[in-house]
Amino acid sequence: MPSTTAITVPQLSRLIGLPGAPAIIDVRIDEDYSADPRLLPASNRRDFKTVSTWASEFAGSRVAVVCQKGHKLSQGVAAWLRHEGIGAESLEGGFEAWRDARGLLVHADKIPPRDGKGRTVWVTRTRPKVDRIACPWLIRRFIDPSAVFLFVEAAEVSDVADRFQAVPFDIDNVFWTHRGERCTFDTMIEEFGLESEALDRLATIVRAADTASLDLVPQAAGFLAASLGLSRMFRDDLEQLEAGMLLYDAFFRWCRDATEETHNWPSVSKPS
């Protein structure tokens, strides 16, 4: 009989990158984490021994708990969370099962330091169009769901990054930016180690729209039109980002699940 307190690797894999994905808590001991310092996408490292002090932070969330093999640590933490009224499951087989199934894993050493509230903080230029919406979407869905994004005038990005301990992106002469013909979205996928056919397909669309190479893929022109339309609809960059999340969610689902699907108006046969 399937477990009612565990989630399988295939089940969790189908939720990764989607807006309704569970919060993922990694409770591996330091020794196991040091042996493979990668993380499931959007996961949060926590100490299993102090679960009673941080459990309330996940109130109202659905949670998946990951330890090395899916045994005592993740099952115990998930049970404690359920005691606190939080919907929690342990990952069946743990990190090892996820790794062996070639599930997406993030290079943790590329994740910036977090602020006092556990959030990564990023800064870029105002009036985003494509890349400066694509990158926050990728970060929120695969790296840090609580990430903070600051949009400031281009000339102030470097100083704001310095004064507010924020990571600059999509400007000249920083780590997270264009490289050759590839845009910042490509850079983040590569550096975080997000090897995924769906993300690669989405990256091609983003790159084509962001660099005006609209003949690269047929979806690029419509994607650019939607992105430019959103930029005209919102004066506030953060409101635009929230609206843009849905656009990227939709294109990601198409890239992952619907590239072979077509839609045609049904023909009506004439009576003989």
Helices and strands as residue ranges (DSSP letters): E 6-7, H 9-15, E 23-26, H 30-35, E 38-39, E 43-45, G 48-50, H 51-54, G 55-58, E 62-66, H 72-83, E 87-91, H 94-100, E 106-107, G 108-110, E 121-125, H 131-138, I 139-143, E 148-152, G 154-156, H 157-163, E 167-168, H 184-192, H 197-210, H 220-233, H 237-253, I 254-258
